[in-house]
Structures are given as structure tokens and as C-alpha cells.
Amino acid sequence: MNSGLILSLVTALMWGVLPVALKRVLQHLDPLTITWVRLVFATIVVGSYYLWTGKWPTPAKFTRRNIAILGCVAMAMAANYWLFLAGLHLVAPSVAQLTIQTGPFFLALGGWYFFSEKLRRRQILGFMVMLAGLWVFYSGGQGQAGTEVLAGIGTRDESTGVVLVILAAIAWAIYALIQKFLAAQFPSSFILLAGYAGAGVLLGPFSSPGAATSLTWSQGGYLLFCCVNTVIAYGCFAEAVRRWEAPRVSAILALTPIVTFFAGIIESTVVQGEMFRPISTNSLQFLGAGLVVAGSMAAALGTRRRQMEP
């Protein structure tokens, strides 16, 4: 089987189950602290790789301009991680995962505006289908308690959660655009390391790491899984793009919301917490979710194919 396909599937699986695990940790820790712990863990792992290999960028690369741009990477990553968790705290994992699919849409708009990238007709059609699917999904969930695995949507807090996740998607697009701008100066893994470390420094003063020491073994296990998930998922994603065409990788990742939905079902049957509600079928929401996935895949496959890195 194609290694790029396997790595893409692993990434979709890891990103799909992550919101369900994060939702569980959010019962005991605040979003800022969880984000800070994940960033510190990722910094240690990726930083250890660079210390072991010694493949640091040459000092000449660290101009004032590049350092300032790396600072922007850190701010965008900090905003993305924190806003997504803050939104996830108010909505169901499946709702958050569907909403974060708007990220590629904002990335495409940014690429068109800042890099003069062309939007192909199939790509535009895919985004239109995705946005229509989101509208159908949210419309179908208004005022219907229990239509989601973990929570319904429709209250003021839940609407705020959706807005926060959309802002997280915008922050992710900004990060991706800056990374694209820096690609000629630094490898993607180093840009990721700079983002992890810088975001950790930015959020450190506002977090409460001592609260993590009060977690039980089970709760700590969920948090550790989220930390490990962050490193593995991004590592597999970067390697998948290196070995396979980026649009095909993106098409596989469009399946992530489906993984989240079923992960929520499995979690609800294994761990009967108060946050879980019984599932009731809502044809409009299922239709909307299907349109989001189909539109995301169409938009991804509608992009111009890129040559794989050597």
C-alpha cells in the first residue's frame, strides 16, 4: 500500500480522535493550561530531534526580519491551539471538527490574495458545497437537544464556541501562509519547532501548570495522549506531504470529521460521563456533515497537483 496513503490515514485518525480526548481533559483543566502543556511537550520532542541530529539552520538565516516572522508564527500557532480548545469547551467534538474544516477555505483565500494563487473552478465549487453543508448542519441542529454525541448546538454559549473555532481556523490559515513564506529559509520542521517554543513562551504566564499535578492517572493519561497525538499527527502529516501529492493528502484528511463522530460514539459507550447524551438521528445534520466532507475532498482534489519533495 502507498506509504503516503498510510501516513495520511494515520494523521486523519489521530486528528479525528484528538477532540474527543481533549473534551475529556477540559473537564479538569482550562484551555490555556492544556495548550501550554501540549506545546511544551512538542517543543521537548522536536527540540530533542534537532539536538540529536544537529541539523540547525545556519546562523545567517536568523536575520531580524526572519526572527520577527518566526515570532508571528508563534502568535498564530498560540491563537490556533488556544481558540480551538476554547471553542471545543463549548461545543461537541464533531461540531468543532466540522467547523475547523473552514481552515483550508481561508488558506485558499489567503493564497489567492497574498501569493496570487489561482482558484480553480472545481476548488471553488468544493468550497461552496462545504459552506452550504455547514449551514445545513447548523440549521438542522438549532434547538434540538441530543442531536450530537456529546452535546447539542443552538445555545448562546455554543454559538460562541463555533465562532471561536472559526477564529482558530483563520489563525491556522495565517500560520500556514507564514510557513509558506518562510519555506525558502527554514525547513518546515524547524518552523514548527519555533512555533511550539514561541507559543509556549507566550502562553506560559497565563497557564496554571500546577493544576496538572492534581490529575488522576486516568485524567493524566488523556492529557499525555493529547500531547503524544500532537507530535505524531504533525509528523505523519509532514511525511505524508513529502511522499504523496498534497491535494490527495488533503482529500484523505477531509475524512477527519467522520473519525471524530465515530470516536465520540465509541467514547460515549465506554465512558458514561455526564457530558454524554444519547444519539438521535437528524437527517439534516447528517446531510450537512456529508456535504462538508464531500466539499472538502472536492476542493482538495481541485487544487493543482504539486511535485513531491525529493
NORTA-V376879 format. One record per backbone hydrogen bond with DSSP energy under -1.0 kcal/mol. NH is the residue of the N-H (numbers start at 1). CO is the residue of the C=O. E is the energy in kcal/mol with one decimal. If there is no record, write none. Layout:
BEGIN
nh:NH co:CO e:E
nh:NH co:CO e:E
END
This chain:
BEGIN
nh:6 co:2 e:-2.0
nh:7 co:3 e:-2.6
nh:8 co:4 e:-2.0
nh:9 co:5 e:-2.4
nh:10 co:6 e:-2.3
nh:11 co:7 e:-2.2
nh:12 co:8 e:-2.5
nh:13 co:9 e:-2.4
nh:14 co:10 e:-2.8
nh:15 co:11 e:-2.9
nh:16 co:12 e:-1.8
nh:17 co:13 e:-2.1
nh:18 co:14 e:-1.3
nh:21 co:17 e:-1.9
nh:22 co:18 e:-2.9
nh:23 co:19 e:-2.2
nh:24 co:20 e:-1.3
nh:25 co:21 e:-1.9
nh:26 co:22 e:-2.3
nh:27 co:24 e:-1.2
nh:28 co:25 e:-2.2
nh:29 co:25 e:-2.0
nh:34 co:30 e:-2.1
nh:35 co:31 e:-2.4
nh:36 co:32 e:-2.4
nh:37 co:33 e:-2.5
nh:38 co:34 e:-2.3
nh:39 co:35 e:-2.3
nh:40 co:36 e:-2.6
nh:41 co:37 e:-2.3
nh:42 co:38 e:-2.4
nh:43 co:39 e:-2.5
nh:44 co:40 e:-2.3
nh:45 co:41 e:-2.2
nh:46 co:42 e:-2.7
nh:47 co:43 e:-2.5
nh:48 co:44 e:-2.0
nh:49 co:45 e:-1.5
nh:50 co:46 e:-1.7
nh:51 co:47 e:-2.3
nh:52 co:48 e:-2.4
nh:53 co:49 e:-2.5
nh:54 co:50 e:-2.7
nh:56 co:54 e:-1.2
nh:61 co:58 e:-2.1
nh:62 co:59 e:-1.5
nh:63 co:61 e:-1.8
nh:67 co:63 e:-2.6
nh:68 co:64 e:-2.2
nh:69 co:65 e:-2.0
nh:70 co:66 e:-2.4
nh:71 co:67 e:-1.7
nh:72 co:68 e:-1.5
nh:73 co:69 e:-1.8
nh:74 co:70 e:-2.0
nh:75 co:71 e:-2.0
nh:76 co:72 e:-2.5
nh:77 co:73 e:-2.6
nh:78 co:74 e:-2.6
nh:79 co:75 e:-2.3
nh:80 co:76 e:-2.4
nh:81 co:77 e:-2.7
nh:82 co:78 e:-2.3
nh:83 co:79 e:-2.6
nh:84 co:80 e:-1.9
nh:85 co:81 e:-1.8
nh:86 co:82 e:-2.7
nh:87 co:83 e:-2.4
nh:88 co:84 e:-2.7
nh:89 co:85 e:-1.8
nh:90 co:87 e:-1.6
nh:91 co:87 e:-1.1
nh:96 co:92 e:-2.5
nh:97 co:93 e:-2.8
nh:98 co:94 e:-2.0
nh:99 co:95 e:-2.3
nh:100 co:96 e:-2.3
nh:102 co:99 e:-1.9
nh:103 co:100 e:-1.9
nh:106 co:102 e:-2.0
nh:107 co:103 e:-2.4
nh:108 co:104 e:-2.4
nh:109 co:105 e:-2.0
nh:110 co:106 e:-2.4
nh:111 co:107 e:-2.6
nh:112 co:108 e:-2.1
nh:113 co:109 e:-2.3
nh:114 co:110 e:-3.2
nh:115 co:111 e:-1.4
nh:117 co:111 e:-2.1
nh:124 co:120 e:-2.5
nh:125 co:121 e:-2.4
nh:126 co:122 e:-2.2
nh:127 co:123 e:-2.2
nh:128 co:124 e:-2.2
nh:129 co:125 e:-2.3
nh:130 co:126 e:-2.3
nh:131 co:127 e:-2.7
nh:132 co:128 e:-2.2
nh:133 co:129 e:-2.3
nh:134 co:130 e:-2.2
nh:135 co:131 e:-2.0
nh:136 co:132 e:-2.4
nh:137 co:133 e:-2.7
nh:138 co:134 e:-2.6
nh:139 co:135 e:-2.4
nh:140 co:136 e:-2.4
nh:144 co:141 e:-1.6
nh:147 co:144 e:-1.3
nh:159 co:155 e:-2.2
nh:160 co:156 e:-2.1
nh:161 co:157 e:-2.0
nh:162 co:158 e:-1.9
nh:163 co:159 e:-2.0
nh:164 co:160 e:-2.4
nh:165 co:161 e:-2.1
nh:166 co:162 e:-2.1
nh:167 co:163 e:-2.3
nh:168 co:164 e:-1.9
nh:169 co:165 e:-2.1
nh:170 co:166 e:-2.0
nh:171 co:167 e:-2.4
nh:172 co:168 e:-2.3
nh:173 co:169 e:-2.1
nh:174 co:170 e:-2.2
nh:175 co:171 e:-2.4
nh:176 co:172 e:-2.6
nh:177 co:173 e:-2.3
nh:178 co:174 e:-2.4
nh:179 co:175 e:-2.6
nh:180 co:176 e:-2.1
nh:181 co:177 e:-1.8
nh:182 co:178 e:-2.0
nh:185 co:182 e:-2.1
nh:186 co:182 e:-2.3
nh:191 co:187 e:-1.9
nh:192 co:188 e:-2.2
nh:193 co:189 e:-2.0
nh:194 co:190 e:-2.8
nh:195 co:191 e:-2.1
nh:196 co:192 e:-2.8
nh:197 co:193 e:-2.8
nh:198 co:194 e:-2.6
nh:199 co:195 e:-2.5
nh:200 co:196 e:-2.1
nh:201 co:197 e:-2.0
nh:202 co:198 e:-2.2
nh:203 co:199 e:-2.3
nh:204 co:200 e:-1.5
nh:206 co:203 e:-1.3
nh:207 co:204 e:-1.4
nh:211 co:208 e:-1.8
nh:212 co:209 e:-1.2
nh:213 co:210 e:-1.1
nh:214 co:211 e:-1.3
nh:215 co:212 e:-1.3
nh:220 co:216 e:-3.2
nh:221 co:217 e:-1.9
nh:222 co:218 e:-1.7
nh:223 co:219 e:-2.0
nh:224 co:220 e:-2.7
nh:225 co:221 e:-2.4
nh:226 co:222 e:-2.1
nh:227 co:223 e:-2.0
nh:228 co:224 e:-2.8
nh:229 co:225 e:-2.9
nh:230 co:226 e:-1.7
nh:231 co:227 e:-1.3
nh:232 co:228 e:-2.5
nh:233 co:229 e:-2.8
nh:234 co:230 e:-1.6
nh:235 co:231 e:-2.1
nh:236 co:232 e:-2.9
nh:237 co:233 e:-2.4
nh:238 co:234 e:-2.4
nh:239 co:235 e:-2.1
nh:240 co:236 e:-2.6
nh:241 co:237 e:-2.3
nh:242 co:238 e:-1.5
nh:243 co:239 e:-1.8
nh:244 co:240 e:-2.2
nh:249 co:245 e:-2.0
nh:250 co:246 e:-2.6
nh:251 co:247 e:-2.0
nh:252 co:248 e:-1.9
nh:253 co:249 e:-2.2
nh:254 co:250 e:-1.1
nh:255 co:252 e:-1.8
nh:256 co:253 e:-1.9
nh:259 co:255 e:-1.5
nh:260 co:256 e:-2.3
nh:261 co:257 e:-2.2
nh:262 co:258 e:-2.2
nh:263 co:259 e:-2.6
nh:264 co:260 e:-2.2
nh:265 co:261 e:-1.6
nh:266 co:262 e:-2.5
nh:267 co:263 e:-2.5
nh:268 co:264 e:-2.3
nh:269 co:265 e:-1.4
nh:270 co:266 e:-1.6
nh:271 co:267 e:-3.2
nh:273 co:271 e:-1.6
nh:276 co:273 e:-1.3
nh:277 co:149 e:-1.7
nh:286 co:282 e:-2.3
nh:287 co:283 e:-2.4
nh:288 co:284 e:-2.7
nh:289 co:285 e:-2.7
nh:290 co:286 e:-2.3
nh:291 co:287 e:-2.2
nh:292 co:288 e:-2.2
nh:293 co:289 e:-2.2
nh:294 co:290 e:-2.7
nh:295 co:291 e:-3.0
nh:296 co:292 e:-2.4
nh:297 co:293 e:-2.2
nh:298 co:294 e:-2.5
nh:299 co:295 e:-2.5
nh:300 co:296 e:-2.2
nh:301 co:297 e:-2.6
nh:302 co:298 e:-1.0
nh:303 co:300 e:-1.2
END
